[in-house]
Amino acid sequence: MIGGRRVRIGIGVRNRAAIGFALLLVSVAPSVRAQDVSFQRRRGNALDSRLASFLESGGIQVWTRDTVFSGDGRIAGGLLVLEAQVRLAGVVEGDVYVVDGDLFLRPGAHVTGDIVVLGGGYYASGMATVEGDVTWRPADQYSVLPDAGGYEIHPVWDLPDAVDLHGLHGFAAPTYQRVDAVTVPWGVTFRVPTWAWQPSLELVVRYRSGQGEIDGTVRQFWHPGQMEFGLEAERMTRTNEGWIRRGVSNSLSYLFIGDDFRDYYGSDRVAFVARGSSERWWTPLIRLAWEDAWSRNAGDQFTFFGSDSVRTNPPIDAGEIWSATLAVSSDRRTGDEGRLVGQLLLEGADSTVAGDFSFVLGEVRARWQTPGFSSHEVDLYFLGRTDLVGELPGQRWTGFGGRATLPTFGVMEFRGPRVVYAHIGYMVPIESLRAGGLGAPGVFARAGTGAAWAGSESAEWHTNLVAGLRFWVLEAAVAVDPSADGGDVGAYAIFRFPGDL
């Protein structure tokens, strides 16, 4: 019951609910009078179901005008904001739902329940407290229409295209590396948007000039509510070093200076995958997979300023792997501008059941980028990867070394089944030299350390201290190995795109 009247939530039928309407001036408690609010939700839509349940919960205030809620204010119950901007510094003892509006949390704000913002803006504060989950869906559109003294909420049906060509007319950005040379991908996704679970079929074809071969990926997924699941089959060249450099910047680094920060192997893989949506701050994944892998040789590819020698691509242990993978990943904002990205992963295989290898692989990966003092930037990164049980085959090893991680050492000089790498960086932008959309150049310092070893070996740690300049996608610096006699010093330049180490 809300405002003494019952709320009825239906599908495709107008329903009405008596709830409060609040007109709030700065530092003044809201004045509430009964209003009717009806909502026509979509069948099978998780957010619509949550909004419907919220409206049925009772004790809700409704604000439809721009409002500043002062720090000494308190709302005993839920808050619904319709097409308005709310600056919240007080306490809400319940959930806050914002439909086609904006929510600004100010320092000292306290929300004891969830915050759900649909089709509007959400602006957090590091000095505000939200005890529940925050769901911000700016792309989910809802319209709010006046209706006989009340309001109607209508979802805006934004159906995905039935045929979606990837990138530019189906072509994604090509990559360039020492094994496959140029790889050109073309892809398309077909969907049935009118079905409740919106099944999709994704086809990707890749031409690899270094091998003169064509491979590809086929994915068929279903998307019910807050999860998706399906099958994927692919033949492709794989790497375990995507955590160091993304495809475009790694390609440019190899093309211009001959630094390829990845090792590669070929594989066929078929997998069943189920994963949660990104509505919550954590996303679970389950994968059951069969994989048949083989080694790839590096070629003498063209580079502008690289070395004449070719860095070999290490061989892997050919054979089949039948494995189960459990993972939880997170990508959330911290404070006004910070970002925390992390993943916890376990992969297990047992050759007595199927396949040629038995092992349990564990991995923890986290990166926190956040503002420091004034407009400064702080960057923290950690990777830990190890064989918890058994021995990892070569196709599960990873490594580091070179300008992207420890510049005084060779590219991928350290490699093994057990790897730990971490760094901390601090950058101070020079605002007086800001160049429009390219941003301001920055002076940065970074300390990085890591070790790679096998189970029968002892970890040997290697450290670099780095200082230099960064502007747009260019980085130039001087690195020092403090453990070397007299200090091993080296200068370097590199392409560095957002998200790269």
Beta strands, then each sheet from edge to edge (+ up, - down):
strand 1: 18-23
strand 2: 31-39
strand 3: 60-63
strand 4: 67-69
strand 5: 74-75
strand 6: 78-82
strand 7: 85-88
strand 8: 91-92
strand 9: 96-99
strand 10: 102-105
strand 11: 110-111
strand 12: 115-118
strand 13: 121-123
strand 14: 129-130
strand 15: 134-137
strand 16: 142-147
strand 17: 150-155
strand 18: 163-165
strand 19: 175-177
strand 20: 181-191
strand 21: 200-208
strand 22: 213-222
strand 23: 227-238
strand 24: 265-276
strand 25: 282-295
strand 26: 319-334
strand 27: 338-349
strand 28: 359-371
strand 29: 377-390
strand 30: 398-400
strand 31: 414-416
strand 32: 418-429
strand 33: 442-453
strand 34: 462-471
strand 35: 474-481
strand 36: 488-495
sheet 1: 15+ 12+ 9+ 6+ 3+ 1+ 2- 17- 16+
sheet 2: 4+ 7+ 10+ 13+
sheet 3: 5+ 8+ 11+ 14+
sheet 4: 18+ 20- 19+
sheet 5: 18+ 20- 21+ 22- 23+ 24- 25+ 26- 27+ 28- 29+ 32- 33+ 34- 35+ 36-
sheet 6: 30+ 31-
end
